[in-house]
Amino acid sequence: MLPFNFFDVMPSYDAAEVFYVRIDPEVSLSGELLKALYYLLWFPGYFGFNWNALYDCLRDLGWIPCRKVVLVHNALPNLPAEDLTVYLEVLRDAVLDWAGDEAHELEVFFRAADRRAVEALLAS
């Protein structure tokens, strides 16, 4: 069972209560994705622009004023399969690690049409 949410209709939230981020579907390089996340999630200046740094920052989020943080993917990032798998693993682990935590809650959304691809990448 994946800790992600899958949508047919774009999820919406009250912007005053949720830190809502949409990932650009045109991202095609891991460096671009990490840079986009750096800016969108207000990562601290020490962010190392690698997968380990992404995980570390997703497990902190102390600089974000909202308890709930939502990442929405209108499409899977167009990354090589190996990079996309690592990205999905980082997201999965961060979501699971926040489960039941009072400081923050991390929700990650993908299109329902991408469910099988996400499941296949994480099963490999």
C-alpha atoms as an extended CHARMM CRD file, in Angstrom:
* protein
*
       124  EXT
         1         1  MET       CA              0.0000000000        0.0000000000        0.0000000000  PROA      1               0.0000000000
         2         2  LEU       CA              1.4640000000        3.3240000000       -1.0690000000  PROA      2               0.0000000000
         3         3  PRO       CA              1.3190000000        6.3290000000        1.2690000000  PROA      3               0.0000000000
         4         4  PHE       CA              0.4980000000        8.5840000000       -1.7000000000  PROA      4               0.0000000000
         5         5  ASN       CA             -2.8240000000       10.0170000000       -2.8020000000  PROA      5               0.0000000000
         6         6  PHE       CA             -4.0140000000        9.6670000000       -6.3940000000  PROA      6               0.0000000000
         7         7  PHE       CA             -6.4600000000       12.0860000000       -7.9970000000  PROA      7               0.0000000000
         8         8  ASP       CA             -8.7160000000       12.4310000000      -11.0110000000  PROA      8               0.0000000000
         9         9  VAL       CA             -9.6560000000       15.9800000000      -10.0190000000  PROA      9               0.0000000000
        10        10  MET       CA             -6.9270000000       18.3180000000       -8.8010000000  PROA      10              0.0000000000
        11        11  PRO       CA             -6.9960000000       18.5390000000       -4.9920000000  PROA      11              0.0000000000
        12        12  SER       CA             -7.6660000000       21.9400000000       -3.4870000000  PROA      12              0.0000000000
        13        13  TYR       CA             -7.0520000000       23.2920000000       -0.0100000000  PROA      13              0.0000000000
        14        14  ASP       CA             -7.3900000000       26.5050000000        1.9420000000  PROA      14              0.0000000000
        15        15  ALA       CA             -4.0960000000       28.2980000000        1.2600000000  PROA      15              0.0000000000
        16        16  ALA       CA             -4.2180000000       29.8500000000        4.7240000000  PROA      16              0.0000000000
        17        17  GLU       CA             -4.0160000000       26.4260000000        6.3320000000  PROA      17              0.0000000000
        18        18  VAL       CA             -1.9630000000       24.3140000000        3.9210000000  PROA      18              0.0000000000
        19        19  PHE       CA              1.4290000000       24.8420000000        2.2840000000  PROA      19              0.0000000000
        20        20  TYR       CA              0.4650000000       23.7440000000       -1.2350000000  PROA      20              0.0000000000
        21        21  VAL       CA              3.0960000000       23.0740000000       -3.9040000000  PROA      21              0.0000000000
        22        22  ARG       CA              2.5820000000       21.9460000000       -7.4950000000  PROA      22              0.0000000000
        23        23  ILE       CA              5.5330000000       20.2960000000       -9.1840000000  PROA      23              0.0000000000
        24        24  ASP       CA              6.1960000000       21.4820000000      -12.7390000000  PROA      24              0.0000000000
        25        25  PRO       CA              5.3310000000       18.5920000000      -15.0880000000  PROA      25              0.0000000000
        26        26  GLU       CA              7.9920000000       19.7710000000      -17.5490000000  PROA      26              0.0000000000
        27        27  VAL       CA             10.8880000000       18.9280000000      -15.2030000000  PROA      27              0.0000000000
        28        28  SER       CA             13.1890000000       16.5030000000      -17.0030000000  PROA      28              0.0000000000
        29        29  LEU       CA             16.4420000000       16.5340000000      -15.0210000000  PROA      29              0.0000000000
        30        30  SER       CA             16.9890000000       15.6010000000      -11.3830000000  PROA      30              0.0000000000
        31        31  GLY       CA             18.9400000000       18.8370000000      -10.8680000000  PROA      31              0.0000000000
        32        32  GLU       CA             15.9670000000       20.8520000000      -12.1460000000  PROA      32              0.0000000000
        33        33  LEU       CA             13.6180000000       18.9900000000       -9.8250000000  PROA      33              0.0000000000
        34        34  LEU       CA             15.8340000000       19.5160000000       -6.7980000000  PROA      34              0.0000000000
        35        35  LYS       CA             16.2220000000       23.2130000000       -7.6380000000  PROA      35              0.0000000000
        36        36  ALA       CA             12.4510000000       23.6040000000       -8.0700000000  PROA      36              0.0000000000
        37        37  LEU       CA             11.8090000000       21.9080000000       -4.7240000000  PROA      37              0.0000000000
        38        38  TYR       CA             14.4390000000       24.1160000000       -3.0950000000  PROA      38              0.0000000000
        39        39  TYR       CA             12.5280000000       27.2340000000       -4.1150000000  PROA      39              0.0000000000
        40        40  LEU       CA              8.9750000000       25.9040000000       -3.7840000000  PROA      40              0.0000000000
        41        41  LEU       CA              9.5030000000       24.4590000000       -0.3050000000  PROA      41              0.0000000000
        42        42  TRP       CA             11.6860000000       27.3160000000        0.9460000000  PROA      42              0.0000000000
        43        43  PHE       CA             14.5500000000       24.9500000000        1.7660000000  PROA      43              0.0000000000
        44        44  PRO       CA             17.3690000000       26.4600000000        3.8420000000  PROA      44              0.0000000000
        45        45  GLY       CA             20.5330000000       27.7240000000        2.1680000000  PROA      45              0.0000000000
        46        46  TYR       CA             22.5000000000       24.6670000000        3.2640000000  PROA      46              0.0000000000
        47        47  PHE       CA             20.3710000000       22.3810000000        1.0400000000  PROA      47              0.0000000000
        48        48  GLY       CA             22.8320000000       20.1280000000       -0.7860000000  PROA      48              0.0000000000
        49        49  PHE       CA             20.8540000000       19.5550000000       -4.0240000000  PROA      49              0.0000000000
        50        50  ASN       CA             20.9910000000       15.7640000000       -3.8070000000  PROA      50              0.0000000000
        51        51  TRP       CA             18.5330000000       13.0230000000       -2.8010000000  PROA      51              0.0000000000
        52        52  ASN       CA             19.8480000000       12.7170000000        0.7610000000  PROA      52              0.0000000000
        53        53  ALA       CA             19.4970000000       16.4600000000        1.2900000000  PROA      53              0.0000000000
        54        54  LEU       CA             15.9630000000       16.3080000000       -0.1070000000  PROA      54              0.0000000000
        55        55  TYR       CA             15.0350000000       13.6020000000        2.3650000000  PROA      55              0.0000000000
        56        56  ASP       CA             16.6340000000       15.5030000000        5.2560000000  PROA      56              0.0000000000
        57        57  CYS       CA             14.7440000000       18.7000000000        4.4320000000  PROA      57              0.0000000000
        58        58  LEU       CA             11.4490000000       16.8810000000        3.8640000000  PROA      58              0.0000000000
        59        59  ARG       CA             11.8850000000       15.4240000000        7.3520000000  PROA      59              0.0000000000
        60        60  ASP       CA             12.4510000000       18.8330000000        8.9460000000  PROA      60              0.0000000000
        61        61  LEU       CA             10.1290000000       21.4710000000        7.4230000000  PROA      61              0.0000000000
        62        62  GLY       CA             10.5460000000       23.6350000000       10.5360000000  PROA      62              0.0000000000
        63        63  TRP       CA             10.6430000000       26.8050000000        8.4020000000  PROA      63              0.0000000000
        64        64  ILE       CA              7.1870000000       26.1620000000        6.9310000000  PROA      64              0.0000000000
        65        65  PRO       CA              4.4710000000       27.8740000000        8.9910000000  PROA      65              0.0000000000
        66        66  CYS       CA              1.6560000000       25.4640000000        8.0740000000  PROA      66              0.0000000000
        67        67  ARG       CA              1.3080000000       22.0860000000        9.7200000000  PROA      67              0.0000000000
        68        68  LYS       CA              0.1970000000       20.3830000000        6.4850000000  PROA      68              0.0000000000
        69        69  VAL       CA              2.4730000000       20.3940000000        3.4320000000  PROA      69              0.0000000000
        70        70  VAL       CA              1.0250000000       19.1090000000        0.1520000000  PROA      70              0.0000000000
        71        71  LEU       CA              3.0320000000       18.2320000000       -2.9740000000  PROA      71              0.0000000000
        72        72  VAL       CA              0.9560000000       17.7740000000       -6.1310000000  PROA      72              0.0000000000
        73        73  HSD       CA              2.2870000000       16.2110000000       -9.3220000000  PROA      73              0.0000000000
        74        74  ASN       CA              0.1760000000       16.9140000000      -12.4430000000  PROA      74              0.0000000000
        75        75  ALA       CA              2.4210000000       14.3670000000      -14.1480000000  PROA      75              0.0000000000
        76        76  LEU       CA              5.3350000000       12.2150000000      -13.1180000000  PROA      76              0.0000000000
        77        77  PRO       CA              8.5910000000       14.1250000000      -13.5340000000  PROA      77              0.0000000000
        78        78  ASN       CA             10.1760000000       13.1330000000      -16.8340000000  PROA      78              0.0000000000
        79        79  LEU       CA             13.3130000000       11.7730000000      -15.1740000000  PROA      79              0.0000000000
        80        80  PRO       CA             15.3360000000        8.6840000000      -16.0530000000  PROA      80              0.0000000000
        81        81  ALA       CA             13.7740000000        5.6270000000      -14.3740000000  PROA      81              0.0000000000
        82        82  GLU       CA             16.5880000000        5.3080000000      -11.8120000000  PROA      82              0.0000000000
        83        83  ASP       CA             16.2630000000        8.9390000000      -10.6860000000  PROA      83              0.0000000000
        84        84  LEU       CA             12.4750000000        8.7810000000      -10.6690000000  PROA      84              0.0000000000
        85        85  THR       CA             12.5990000000        5.6630000000       -8.5020000000  PROA      85              0.0000000000
        86        86  VAL       CA             14.9080000000        7.3570000000       -5.9990000000  PROA      86              0.0000000000
        87        87  TYR       CA             12.6600000000       10.4450000000       -5.9490000000  PROA      87              0.0000000000
        88        88  LEU       CA              9.5790000000        8.3020000000       -5.2710000000  PROA      88              0.0000000000
        89        89  GLU       CA             11.4240000000        6.3990000000       -2.5300000000  PROA      89              0.0000000000
        90        90  VAL       CA             12.4370000000        9.6710000000       -0.8560000000  PROA      90              0.0000000000
        91        91  LEU       CA              8.8390000000       10.9270000000       -0.9960000000  PROA      91              0.0000000000
        92        92  ARG       CA              7.4610000000        7.6200000000        0.2860000000  PROA      92              0.0000000000
        93        93  ASP       CA              9.8930000000        7.4810000000        3.2030000000  PROA      93              0.0000000000
        94        94  ALA       CA              9.2800000000       11.1190000000        4.1520000000  PROA      94              0.0000000000
        95        95  VAL       CA              5.4850000000       10.6770000000        4.0960000000  PROA      95              0.0000000000
        96        96  LEU       CA              5.7360000000        7.5360000000        6.2160000000  PROA      96              0.0000000000
        97        97  ASP       CA              8.1260000000        9.1850000000        8.6770000000  PROA      97              0.0000000000
        98        98  TRP       CA              5.7290000000       12.1140000000        9.2250000000  PROA      98              0.0000000000
        99        99  ALA       CA              2.7400000000        9.8090000000        9.8420000000  PROA      99              0.0000000000
       100       100  GLY       CA              1.3020000000       10.5230000000       13.2730000000  PROA      100             0.0000000000
       101       101  ASP       CA              3.6620000000       13.4280000000       13.9230000000  PROA      101             0.0000000000
       102       102  GLU       CA              2.1570000000       16.5720000000       15.4100000000  PROA      102             0.0000000000
       103       103  ALA       CA              4.6650000000       19.0510000000       13.9690000000  PROA      103             0.0000000000
       104       104  HSD       CA              3.8930000000       18.4880000000       10.2810000000  PROA      104             0.0000000000
       105       105  GLU       CA              1.9750000000       16.3010000000        7.9080000000  PROA      105             0.0000000000
       106       106  LEU       CA              3.2400000000       15.6180000000        4.3940000000  PROA      106             0.0000000000
       107       107  GLU       CA              0.8110000000       14.5990000000        1.6650000000  PROA      107             0.0000000000
       108       108  VAL       CA              1.9490000000       13.7060000000       -1.8430000000  PROA      108             0.0000000000
       109       109  PHE       CA             -0.4450000000       13.5180000000       -4.7800000000  PROA      109             0.0000000000
       110       110  PHE       CA             -0.0960000000       11.9560000000       -8.2250000000  PROA      110             0.0000000000
       111       111  ARG       CA             -2.6320000000       11.5850000000      -11.0070000000  PROA      111             0.0000000000
       112       112  ALA       CA             -4.6920000000        8.4170000000      -10.8420000000  PROA      112             0.0000000000
       113       113  ALA       CA             -3.4120000000        7.6430000000      -14.3470000000  PROA      113             0.0000000000
       114       114  ASP       CA              0.1420000000        7.4370000000      -12.9170000000  PROA      114             0.0000000000
       115       115  ARG       CA             -0.6820000000        4.9640000000      -10.1250000000  PROA      115             0.0000000000
       116       116  ARG       CA              0.5310000000        1.8680000000      -11.9820000000  PROA      116             0.0000000000
       117       117  ALA       CA              3.7760000000        3.5490000000      -13.0170000000  PROA      117             0.0000000000
       118       118  VAL       CA              4.4400000000        4.6720000000       -9.4260000000  PROA      118             0.0000000000
       119       119  GLU       CA              3.6780000000        1.1890000000       -8.0890000000  PROA      119             0.0000000000
       120       120  ALA       CA              5.9200000000       -0.4530000000      -10.7030000000  PROA      120             0.0000000000
       121       121  LEU       CA              8.8420000000        1.8730000000      -10.0100000000  PROA      121             0.0000000000
       122       122  LEU       CA              8.6280000000        1.3250000000       -6.2630000000  PROA      122             0.0000000000
       123       123  ALA       CA              8.3000000000       -2.4520000000       -6.6720000000  PROA      123             0.0000000000
       124       124  SER       CA             11.5300000000       -2.7070000000       -8.6720000000  PROA      124             0.0000000000
